[in-house]
C-alpha cells in the first residue's frame, strides 16, 4: 500500500481512512490535515 518508504504513514492514512489514520499517525505538533 505504501509505495514511498519515507511518508509511509502519510500514504497509509490517505489509503486507509484519510482522516482516522491521519489523526492517529499525526502528532499534536503537526496539524491533522497534513
C-alpha positions in Angstrom: 0.0 0.0 0.0 2.8 2.4 0.9 4.8 3.0 -2.2 7.1 5.5 -0.7 9.2 4.2 2.3 9.5 7.7 3.7 6.0 9.1 4.1 4.6 5.6 4.7 2.3 6.9 7.4 1.0 9.6 5.1 0.3 7.1 2.3 -1.3 4.7 4.8 -3.6 7.3 6.3 -4.6 8.5 2.8 -5.2 5.0 1.6 -6.7 3.8 4.8 -9.1 6.2 6.4 -7.9 9.6 5.1 -8.7 11.0 8.4 -8.9 8.4 11.1 -5.4 7.2 10.5 -4.2 10.7 9.8 -5.3 11.9 13.3 -3.7 8.8 14.8 -0.4 9.0 13.0 -0.2 12.8 13.2 1.2 14.0 16.5 -0.1 17.1 18.4 2.9 19.0 17.0 1.5 18.7 13.5 -1.9 19.6 12.1 -4.4 16.7 11.4 -4.8 18.0 7.8 -1.2 17.4 6.8 
